[in-house]
Structure formats: structure tokens, C-alpha cells
Amino acid sequence: MPVKVADRATAEHVTPPERRAGTPPPRWRSRKAKGLAYAAPTAVFVAVFFVLPLLLVGQMSLSDWPLLAGDRGVNAPENYTDITDSTLFWPAIRFTLLYTVIVTVVLLALALLLALLVQESRPGAGFFRTVYFLPGALGLASASLLFWGLYSPTTGPLSRILEGLGLVDDPVSFLGSPASALWSTVFLIVWKFAGFYMLILLVGLQRIPHEVYEAARMDGASRAQIFRSITLPLLRPSLALCLLLCVTGSLLAFDQFFILTKGGPDNSTVTVVQLIYREAFQRLNLGTAAALSILVLAALLLLNALQFRGLRRADES
């Protein structure tokens, strides 16, 4: 039955424009526009709280910028060249690198061991997964204050327990020497973050197909051979993520040393970030602190780029 002209005009009038053949949807309803609308809040957040502060730090690093009132003039090369004049600069770098190596090795090894222990779905595995992860829910500052109380030789329980067991005769000063302060802080970080990295590695372990393990067992492979030839290669992405997070977090260590040791004893536990804090809020020189911050940022970017490049080469080989 032929459609009348009036009916055809009415049908065209009620049909949305985007439904007509050959007519594109309005720009505000396109996929690209929706994507930009969803990304706009995040972009504004990054611009306000990351890009603008970074530009301000860059400006401060090129200027004589006292924390309190004072003249602000250009001081472009001196802020960077005078950094090495500080007596704490090279010791802080050496200590930060030493602390990063120790924490990375100990933490990742323990996290991998815990992930392997709770990998299988057996009775009690869920309970132990929760117990291992619980310290990660505690803030680093709160955990540092907790361990500061535990380590106290006068009021802390650890020293009294050791004395009660007859292992020591006098109260133990866990933070009294450079070596003991370092290892006491390492123990705090391992206690707090081992469960977090265990969870990342556990997800990677559960993504490995069981058929691969069964085929290896049928071929007579031992547990050590399976771990070396199957588990570690297939777990490489999760290990890479843990390595990146652990190295970056260790190089930026501040809270635990600021609360536990305050850089002592004898400035032996001063990290690079603590050095930035001292330049800014004790020596009241934001210019030098900003220059040191820019150098730390550049070092982190370079280190992360090298890590990604090495991982990419390992995946391609």
C-alpha cells in the first residue's frame, strides 16, 4: 500500500536525526565526545595537582626562593651546582641506594614465598591470605609510630621479652646504631608491605594454567625445575610490577625514617627525601630543595625507563 505524502512527512518528523540513513549523530553524543567528557575530571585533577605544582617546582629550582619573606631572584645554576656542597648529599645517596637494594631483595623474596604458600586452595588458605595482607591496610605513619613504641628500650615490650627469655642482659637499643636502625626499619617495611606484594604475585600465580604444571610433572620435572622454568618466566609481569613499585617506594622513603630515627644516629639514616625536607623546612631554602627534587624526579624517570626497556627486551628474547 503506498504511503501518503502527509504520512511520510510525519514519519520523517518523528524519526530522530541520528536514525536517518546517512545522517551522523550530533557531535555531543559521539563516542569521542563521551570519552573526553569522562576523562575531563581526571585531566583537570592531574593538571591542578601534578602539572601546575611541577611547573612551580621547576620555577623554584631556578630561583633564590626562601621559605619565609625575602627577595626572590634568579639563581639558575647555583641551586643545582651547590647541591653537592652539602656534607649529607653523598652519604644520603649511598644510604638510600643501600636501603633500596636490601628492601627490594628481602621484600620480594618473602612476598614470593608467601604467595607460593597460599597459592593452592586448601583449608585455611583464605585465613592466612587475610592475615598476611592485614598489615598493608595500616598507614605507614601509623605503622612507624607503632614500631617506634615497640622498639623503645625503656617502655617497649620487645626489649623486655628478650630480657625475660634470657637472651639479653640489658635493654636493647634497636635504633641506637646505624646497622640496627637500618635493619629495624627494613623489618618494619617488610612486615607492612609483604602482604601487599604477596597479593600481586598471587594474582600472577593464579593466572598460570594448571595444564602447564601437569604436563611438566608428567615429563618428570622436579619442583625446582618447575619453579625455575615455568613459574618464574610466566610470573615475570607481576614481578616486574612489584619491582617497579618497590624500587620507587624505597628511593622515596621518608615517613619511616623521619618517625623512627629522624636521620640518626649521627645522620647515618638520612635519605634523599629527608635531605630535601631539611633544605626546605630547616634551612628554609626552597630553591635548593626544588632543584634536588627535580634531580630525584629525573633519576626516577631514567630508572623506570631502563627497567621497562630491560623487561621489553626480556619478553622479546
C-alpha positions as CSV (number, residue, x, y, z in Angstrom):
1,M,0.0,0.0,0.0
2,P,1.7,3.3,-1.0
3,V,2.5,5.8,1.8
4,K,0.8,9.1,1.6
5,V,2.8,12.3,1.4
6,A,1.4,13.6,4.8
7,D,2.2,10.3,6.5
8,R,5.7,10.3,5.0
9,A,6.3,13.8,6.3
10,T,5.1,12.8,9.7
11,A,7.4,9.8,9.8
12,E,10.4,12.0,8.9
13,H,9.3,14.4,11.6
14,V,9.2,11.9,14.5
15,T,12.3,9.9,13.4
16,P,15.4,11.2,15.3
17,P,18.1,12.7,13.0
18,E,20.7,10.2,14.1
19,R,18.4,7.3,12.9
20,R,18.1,8.6,9.4
21,A,20.3,6.8,6.9
22,G,23.4,8.7,6.1
23,T,22.9,11.3,8.9
24,P,25.8,11.3,11.5
25,P,24.8,11.7,15.2
26,P,25.3,15.0,16.9
27,R,28.8,15.8,17.9
28,W,28.0,16.0,21.6
29,R,26.7,12.4,21.5
30,S,29.6,10.8,19.6
31,R,31.9,8.3,21.3
32,K,34.8,10.6,21.1
33,A,32.9,13.4,22.9
34,K,31.8,11.0,25.6
35,G,35.3,9.8,26.1
36,L,36.6,13.3,26.5
37,A,33.8,14.1,29.0
38,Y,34.7,11.1,31.1
39,A,38.4,11.9,31.0
40,A,37.9,15.7,31.7
41,P,37.7,15.4,35.6
42,T,40.8,13.3,35.7
43,A,42.6,15.6,33.3
44,V,41.7,18.6,35.5
45,F,42.8,16.8,38.6
46,V,46.2,15.9,37.1
47,A,46.7,19.4,35.7
48,V,45.9,21.1,39.1
49,F,47.6,18.7,41.5
50,F,50.5,17.5,39.3
51,V,51.3,19.6,36.3
52,L,51.0,23.0,37.9
53,P,53.0,22.0,41.1
54,L,55.6,20.5,38.9
55,L,55.9,23.8,36.9
56,L,56.1,25.7,40.2
57,V,58.9,23.4,41.5
58,G,60.7,23.9,38.2
59,Q,60.5,27.7,38.6
60,M,61.6,27.5,42.2
61,S,64.6,25.3,41.3
62,L,65.8,28.2,39.0
63,S,65.3,30.9,41.7
64,D,66.5,32.0,45.0
65,W,63.3,31.2,46.8
66,P,63.4,31.5,50.6
67,L,60.6,29.8,52.6
68,L,59.9,33.0,54.6
69,A,59.6,36.5,53.3
70,G,62.5,37.6,51.2
71,D,63.7,38.7,47.8
72,R,63.2,36.1,45.0
73,G,65.8,36.4,42.3
74,V,67.0,34.2,39.5
75,N,69.6,31.7,40.8
76,A,69.6,29.2,37.9
77,P,72.9,27.3,38.0
78,E,73.8,27.7,41.7
79,N,70.8,25.8,43.0
80,Y,72.0,22.7,41.1
81,T,75.7,23.1,41.5
82,D,75.6,23.8,45.2
83,I,73.7,20.6,46.0
84,T,76.9,18.6,46.2
85,D,78.4,21.0,48.6
86,S,76.2,19.6,51.4
87,T,78.1,17.2,53.6
88,L,75.0,14.9,53.7
89,F,74.4,14.7,49.9
90,W,76.6,11.7,49.0
91,P,76.0,9.9,52.3
92,A,72.3,10.2,51.7
93,I,72.5,8.9,48.2
94,R,74.6,5.9,49.4
95,F,72.3,5.1,52.2
96,T,69.2,5.4,50.0
97,L,70.6,3.0,47.4
98,L,71.7,0.6,50.1
99,Y,68.3,0.7,51.7
100,T,66.6,0.2,48.3
101,V,68.7,-2.9,47.5
102,I,68.1,-4.5,50.9
103,V,64.4,-3.8,51.0
104,T,63.8,-4.9,47.4
105,V,65.6,-8.2,47.7
106,V,64.1,-9.1,51.2
107,L,60.6,-7.9,50.5
108,L,60.2,-9.5,47.1
109,A,61.7,-12.8,48.2
110,L,59.4,-13.0,51.2
111,A,56.4,-11.9,49.2
112,L,57.0,-14.6,46.6
113,L,57.4,-17.2,49.4
114,L,54.1,-16.2,51.0
115,A,52.4,-16.3,47.6
116,L,53.6,-19.8,46.9
117,L,52.5,-20.9,50.4
118,V,48.9,-19.7,49.9
119,Q,48.7,-20.4,46.2
120,E,46.6,-23.6,46.4
121,S,43.0,-23.6,47.6
122,R,43.4,-25.6,50.8
123,P,41.7,-25.3,54.2
124,G,43.0,-22.2,56.0
125,A,44.5,-20.6,52.8
126,G,42.0,-17.7,52.8
127,F,42.6,-17.1,56.5
128,F,46.4,-16.8,56.0
129,R,46.0,-14.6,52.9
130,T,44.0,-12.2,55.0
131,V,46.4,-12.3,57.9
132,Y,49.4,-11.6,55.6
133,F,47.6,-8.7,53.9
134,L,46.3,-7.0,57.1
135,P,49.4,-5.0,57.9
136,G,49.1,-3.4,54.4
137,A,45.9,-1.8,55.5
138,L,47.7,0.2,58.1
139,G,49.1,3.6,57.2
140,L,52.9,3.9,57.0
141,A,53.0,6.7,59.6
142,S,50.8,4.7,62.0
143,A,52.9,1.6,61.5
144,S,56.1,3.6,62.1
145,L,54.7,5.0,65.3
146,L,53.6,1.5,66.4
147,F,57.1,0.1,65.8
148,W,58.7,3.2,67.5
149,G,56.8,2.2,70.6
150,L,57.8,-1.5,70.2
151,Y,61.5,-0.6,69.7
152,S,61.7,1.7,72.8
153,P,64.3,0.3,75.2
154,T,62.5,1.8,78.2
155,T,58.8,1.2,77.5
156,G,58.8,-1.1,74.5
157,P,57.8,-4.7,75.0
158,L,60.4,-6.2,72.6
159,S,63.3,-5.4,74.9
160,R,61.5,-6.8,77.9
161,I,60.6,-10.0,76.1
162,L,64.2,-10.6,75.2
163,E,65.3,-9.9,78.8
164,G,62.7,-12.2,80.1
165,L,63.8,-15.0,77.8
166,G,67.4,-14.5,79.0
167,L,68.7,-13.6,75.5
168,V,70.0,-10.2,76.6
169,D,71.1,-8.8,79.9
170,D,70.5,-5.1,79.3
171,P,67.7,-3.2,77.4
172,V,68.2,-3.4,73.6
173,S,68.5,-0.2,71.7
174,F,67.1,-1.2,68.3
175,L,67.6,2.3,66.9
176,G,70.9,3.1,68.7
177,S,73.4,2.2,66.0
178,P,73.5,2.7,62.2
179,A,73.2,-1.0,61.4
180,S,70.5,-1.8,63.9
181,A,68.5,1.3,62.9
182,L,68.7,0.2,59.2
183,W,67.6,-3.3,59.8
184,S,64.9,-2.3,62.3
185,T,63.4,-0.1,59.6
186,V,63.7,-2.8,57.0
187,F,61.8,-5.2,59.3
188,L,59.0,-2.6,59.6
189,I,58.7,-2.2,55.8
190,V,58.8,-5.9,55.2
191,W,56.2,-6.5,57.8
192,K,53.9,-3.9,56.4
193,F,54.3,-4.5,52.6
194,A,55.0,-8.2,52.3
195,G,51.2,-9.0,52.2
196,F,50.6,-6.3,49.6
197,Y,53.2,-7.6,47.2
198,M,52.1,-11.2,48.0
199,L,48.6,-10.3,46.7
200,I,50.1,-9.0,43.4
201,L,52.2,-12.1,43.0
202,L,49.3,-14.4,44.0
203,V,47.2,-13.0,41.1
204,G,50.0,-13.7,38.7
205,L,50.4,-17.3,40.0
206,Q,46.7,-18.0,39.6
207,R,46.8,-16.9,36.0
208,I,49.3,-19.6,35.2
209,P,47.4,-22.6,33.6
210,H,47.4,-25.7,35.7
211,E,47.8,-27.8,32.5
212,V,51.4,-26.4,32.2
213,Y,52.3,-27.8,35.6
214,E,50.6,-31.1,34.9
215,A,52.5,-31.5,31.7
216,A,55.8,-30.7,33.4
217,R,55.1,-33.3,36.2
218,M,54.2,-35.9,33.6
219,D,57.6,-35.3,31.9
220,G,59.3,-35.9,35.3
221,A,60.3,-32.4,36.2
222,S,61.1,-31.7,39.8
223,R,59.7,-28.8,41.8
224,A,62.8,-26.8,41.5
225,Q,62.8,-27.3,37.7
226,I,59.1,-26.3,37.5
227,F,59.7,-23.2,39.6
228,R,62.8,-22.2,37.5
229,S,61.5,-23.0,34.1
230,I,57.7,-22.3,34.4
231,T,56.7,-20.3,37.4
232,L,59.4,-17.6,37.2
233,P,59.1,-16.9,33.4
234,L,55.3,-16.8,33.5
235,L,55.3,-14.7,36.6
236,R,57.6,-12.0,35.1
237,P,54.9,-9.3,34.6
238,S,53.8,-9.5,38.2
239,L,57.4,-9.5,39.4
240,A,58.2,-6.5,37.2
241,L,55.3,-4.6,38.7
242,C,56.4,-5.4,42.2
243,L,60.0,-4.5,41.4
244,L,58.9,-1.1,39.9
245,L,56.7,-0.3,42.9
246,C,59.3,-1.4,45.5
247,V,62.3,0.4,44.0
248,T,60.3,3.6,43.5
249,G,58.9,3.5,47.0
250,S,62.3,2.7,48.6
251,L,64.0,5.6,46.8
252,L,61.4,7.9,48.1
253,A,61.5,6.7,51.7
254,F,60.7,9.3,54.2
255,D,58.0,8.6,56.8
256,Q,59.6,5.5,58.4
257,F,63.0,7.2,58.9
258,F,61.5,10.5,59.9
259,I,59.5,8.9,62.7
260,L,61.8,6.1,63.8
261,T,65.3,7.6,63.6
262,K,64.9,11.2,62.4
263,G,68.0,10.6,60.4
264,G,70.1,9.4,63.3
265,P,72.2,8.2,64.8
266,D,74.8,10.7,63.6
267,N,72.9,11.3,60.4
268,S,73.5,7.7,59.3
269,T,70.0,7.1,58.1
270,V,69.3,10.3,56.2
271,T,67.6,9.6,52.9
272,V,67.4,11.8,49.8
273,V,63.8,12.9,50.6
274,Q,64.9,13.7,54.1
275,L,67.6,15.9,52.7
276,I,65.0,17.7,50.6
277,Y,62.9,18.2,53.8
278,R,65.9,19.6,55.6
279,E,66.8,22.0,52.9
280,A,63.2,23.3,52.6
281,F,62.0,23.4,56.2
282,Q,65.2,23.6,58.4
283,R,67.5,25.6,56.2
284,L,64.5,27.5,54.7
285,N,65.9,27.3,51.2
286,L,63.1,26.1,48.8
287,G,65.3,26.8,45.7
288,T,67.9,24.2,46.6
289,A,65.2,21.7,47.8
290,A,63.3,22.2,44.5
291,A,66.5,21.6,42.5
292,L,67.1,18.4,44.4
293,S,63.5,17.3,43.8
294,I,63.9,17.8,40.1
295,L,67.1,15.7,40.1
296,V,65.3,12.9,42.0
297,L,62.4,13.0,39.6
298,A,64.8,12.8,36.6
299,A,66.6,9.9,38.2
300,L,63.3,8.0,38.8
301,L,62.2,8.6,35.2
302,L,65.5,7.3,33.9
303,L,65.5,4.3,36.2
304,N,61.9,3.4,35.3
305,A,62.7,3.8,31.6
306,L,65.7,1.4,31.9
307,Q,63.5,-1.1,33.8
308,F,60.8,-1.0,31.1
309,R,63.4,-1.3,28.4
310,G,65.1,-4.3,30.1
311,L,61.7,-6.0,30.6
312,R,60.7,-5.4,27.0
313,R,64.0,-7.0,25.8
314,A,63.5,-10.0,28.1
315,D,60.0,-10.5,26.7
316,E,61.2,-10.3,23.1
317,S,64.0,-12.8,23.7
